Amino acid sequence: MSELDPLSKFPSELKEVSGVEIAADGNIWVIEDSGNKDKIYKVGRDGDIKESLKIDHAKNRDWEDLAKDVNGNLYIGDFGNNDNERKDLLIYKIPKDEMGKKEPNADKIGFKYPLQKDFPPKRDSLYFDTEGFFHLNDYLYIFTKNRTRPYSGETLVYRVPDRKGEYEAEFLGTLFLCADQDHCSVTSADISPNGNTIALLSYGFVFLLTDFSAPDFSKSSIKIIDLNTPTQVESVCFVDNKTLLIADEENNHGGRSLYELKLD
């Protein structure tokens, strides 16, 4: 694998980029997480903001990832849930024909996790924070961020339909990624344009899943890439089948940057 290649620095107003996705014109859509504006930003590969769009009737409770479908619709995952207490988990779907408006309207996809009975659950059951998802074949596939203590190394996998409504997420199973609590919890996810590779980002690692047949990922081959970075990498998306874009938040080690990773 080639090294993580820095492309650009985000402007100071984008210190906490939590999701990235490729725009139709080759630029990049980005969002920030909790405490930031209810906006999506179009950013160039040079890091400069081209435009910002306020999402009408949407609140950034904790926006954690972006996804898109083959028709050009964009999805915002408002499912950050650090304390595992939320009962208002949402995905905003911005239809393609709304993207040209200054304040695009979004459909709301509300959901709950059928395995969660307590809000919050006990420390050994903190499986319901989420920072990663992608779109595939009329569904949004969700990978939870593990906060269990003692740490189990598993991400829970769910899916919900890509249409507005209220849903009980369909539980698909678990994936064991690795046992290091500092490096093995999912912070973003995406799937390659050809549908053959899933990228799960964590703090310092990318897990590449292949040889799967959706919706069952339990028999996937998993390859781990060490990014060799101390920064807080929070966002990943595929540019093409062999190229990833990765973004990090600003912390004491640096960050607020956009990177490219070429896959073998």
C-alpha positions, 0 to 999 in steps of 0.5 A: 500500500502507498502512504497517506498522501496529503492533498490540502488543508481545510479552512479554519471554519472546518475544524471538525469535518466528520463526513466526506463524499464526492460531488457530481462535479468532482468537488467534495461535500463535507459536513461537521459534527455536533456543535456545528452548523446545519450546513453541508459544504462543497470543497475543492481538492485544494481545501477551499470552500466553493459553497455552503448549503443550509439544510431546511428543517434539519438540525445538526444534533451530531452529523457523523457521515455522508453517503450517496446513491447511484442517482445522486441523492445525498444522505447525512447520518445524524446518528452520533450517539457518544453516550448511547442515550439518543432516541431520535436517530435520523438520516437526512436524504437530500434529493438530487434535484434539491441540491441546486437550492440555497436551502435544500429540503431533506426527507427524514429517515428515522430509526431505532436499534432493536437490540437496544433496550436501555438508554444508556445501556451498561458499559459492556453493551455500549454498541449504539454510537454510530459514525459510518454508513453507505448506500447500496441497492435501496438500503443504507448500511450502518456500522456502529462505533464500539464504546464497550468496556471491556472492549469487544472489538466488534461493530454491529451492522444494520440496514434501513430503507433509503426512503423517508419513514420511521423504521426499526433497523434490520440487524444483520450481524457483527464484525470483529475488526480488532481488539485495540480500543484506540484503533478499532472503532468505526469512524466512517464507512464507504463502498467502492463504485463497483460494489466490491470493496467496503472501507471502514475507517478507524483511528489510524486504520482502514479495514478493507472488506472484500469477498462478501455478498450483501447483506451478509458481511460475516464471511468477508475477507478483511485487510488492515491498512495502518495509516501511520497517523496520530491525527483523528481521522473521521471521514472516508470515501471512494473516489474510484475503485482504487482511490480513497479520500480521507479527512481528519479533525484538528487536534493536538497532533495536527489535522484539519487535512484532506488526504488521498490513499491509493489502494493496490 
